[in-house]
Amino acid sequence: MSSAPLPPGPPSPWWGLLHVRDMARDFLGFMAAQQRQYGDVVLLRVPRYLNILLFHPDHVRDALVHSHDALIRWERGAEVFAEAHGQSVLVVEGEAWKQRRKLMQPGFSPRRVEAFVPLMTSACEEALQAWPAQAAFELDFEAAMTALTMDVILRSLFSSRSGEESRAAAAAVHDISIEGQSEMFWPASLPDWLPWKGRKRRALRTLDGLIRGHVAARAGRQEGEDLLAMLMQLGLTGETLRDECMTTFLAGHETSATALTWWAWCMAAHPEAQERAQAELAPLQGRTPVLADMATLPWLTQTIKEALRLYPPAPALLSRRALETFEVGGYQVPRGALLLLAPGLIQRDARWFPEPEAFRPERFAPDAPEIPRGSWMPFGAGPRVCLGQHFAMTEITLVAAMLLQRFRLAPAPGAAPPRPTLNITLRPATPLRLSLARR
Ligand code: HEM
């Protein structure tokens, strides 16, 4: 038992129902208001359980790293994810998770990711070739990045080259993402046969068919250099193979598309930072980058890290249920409480990032003052940290490099700066239009 006190927090009239409503309306805005008023550890009473909000990097690490064994993912979030992902490493818990993670981890190591680089760059090259041939044009950039990262993941996962398949899958992912965000705040999933759920039902069917089709087509053959071959070589079969392919597919492209979209906006809005990144690419003389080139692009990497700080694609994904009572920051986290952590807020805290709203890639320079551990965590932290973080950083860096080799990015004339909105991932509220000029 802990003798530490419970954290401070707001009163909860109506059993906390109003908090649930406010969280569903504007999750990050609501969380930020609690931190302003009550500090780094906040208790929020909602129907049926206690929420504890953590805002300090040390406390976040205490929870995710040191108290990892006392935590599971928020059951409701996992339930919504399970509808598409099945019982993949993203969803399962306890011993099952430990075993699966151990099995999968080597497949996503930096060395293994290297093998996927040619698949990534060839998919990117083909996608960029299909863009308008004019010297200058405007693009709905998020749609373009979603299509591009979809091509990259389908090529990396299945060696698939079908543009038709990419388009159908992109539409399905979009529908599921919007539905999923609102379902998270319902106490349980309503049955999928309800008439207004037709769109989601169709979307789930489309994705399931796509994944099963590719897995079936490969049945029994372990050859190839793609992720499916890698997962089969790790020993995955049947439903497990289907579920891990689905998670790799879903977790592996939408977040990357979002990251690239925000990075491109940061570049468009900061031409001097963009020119510096472009200058770094000059020694490549226009050739397709390979993995070894990444070490020669420190500024480009810094711009990506800074974009991931300002706009983490999964700004509020980290919620955990406490299976045991423990302490954080001198306060008690009682058994059954739900911990809510928001990288989107921690990464904009002026204590760790002076002038937090400013785009400053210098923060990540090797000789810059050290950034406290746990304050930059777009991929999470602890044993459950993003499995695909090397894959993602490699993909984003290569695609960013290939974009800058070909184009100068600028905000579309007359377009307002994009406003972020949360649909599981953090996306621009209205389509982000950028002007592209060929270099
Ligand atoms: C910019 C791109 C990405 C971002 C920002 C991102 C972020 C995250 C975050 C925040 C988590 C949750 C961590 C936690 O709960 O502690 C996560 C989990 C996960 N991600 Fe990513 N991710 C990205 C790309 C990818 C890619 C490319 C893949 C696969 C190819 C991937 C696969 C996974 C998996 C499998 C998990 C679950 C791990 C587990 O529960 O053990 N992610 N990611």
Residues whose N, C-alpha, C, O or C-beta is under 5 A from the ligand:
A	BS01	HEM	V89 L90 R101 T248 A251 G252 T255 S256 A259 P313 A314 L317 L318 P378 F379 G380 A381 P383 R384 V385 C386 L387 G388 F391 A392
